[in-house]
Amino acid sequence: MSGGAAAAGSAAPALRVLVVEDELLTAEAHAAYLARLPGFEVAATARSGAEAMRAVRAAVSGAAPPIDLILLDVNLPDTTGIEFCRALRAAGVETDVIAVTAVRDASVVRSAVSLGIVQYLIKPFGFAVFAEKLESYRDFHARIAGSTVTDQQEVDSTFAALRRDHGAPLPKGLTPETLERVRGALREAAPRGVSASELAASQHVSRVTARRYLEHLADTGAAHREQRYGTPGRPEVEYRAAAPATRE
């Protein structure tokens, strides 16, 4: 992995992302998506494999700040994303890659897996799917930032972070649009938490509906639940967005 570790107990630094995309408007859209996500920043953009390789080499040599992740279009004007990754690995560069493509060829997917590509984003996609993939990668990256893992459960939960799937069927009665609104409300409230009653008031839904969405996010690891004390009556359950984990 690229990038230096932060001091123990401090928030992880933003992951620096190289956006490799030959279509200017698409590259700008991906950069804008990244700017909306906590824990990420655009390191550079490249319109070809050669330009991307120059950026990677500069980062590896120390001539430029490190790159933690490459958001890689599979179809480039001078090479393919698969060949670009082969060249990276042959050069000993282990920077993580998320492939972005409209290609649905199973052989391409198999090649991507064999080269250690950690995620595969199929075009076209909107911000919600993009955010889900990048956030799951961020969680995965944070989990493996330490030098050791403690047990099988930790290993399993680390790889499970990459398998969070925004495209998976939602529980009956939940919609992707409302789920993304709830995610946004949790992000905006961070680092504070929100209760189901507070979310219901801000999103103009019933308390029962708000709680169903919050529980779904907590069950899938996108939010944390805890008891809120210090208020009259029974303690409320409070939900917080799953923030970028700290590095050891």
Buried (B, 14 or more C-beta within 10 A) or exposed (E): EBBEBBEEEEBBBBBBBBBBBBEEEBBEBBBEBBEEBEBBBBBBBBBBBBBBBBBBEBBBEEEBBBBBBBBBBBBBEBBBBBBBBBBBBEEEBEBBBBBBBEBEEEEBBEBBEEBEBBBBBBEEBEEBBBBBBBBBBBBBBBBBBBEEBEEEEEEEBBEBBBEBEBEEEBEEEBEEEBBBBBBBBBBEBBEEBBBBEBBBEBBEBEBEBBBBBBBBBBEBBBBBBEEBEEEEEEEBBBBBBBBBBBBE
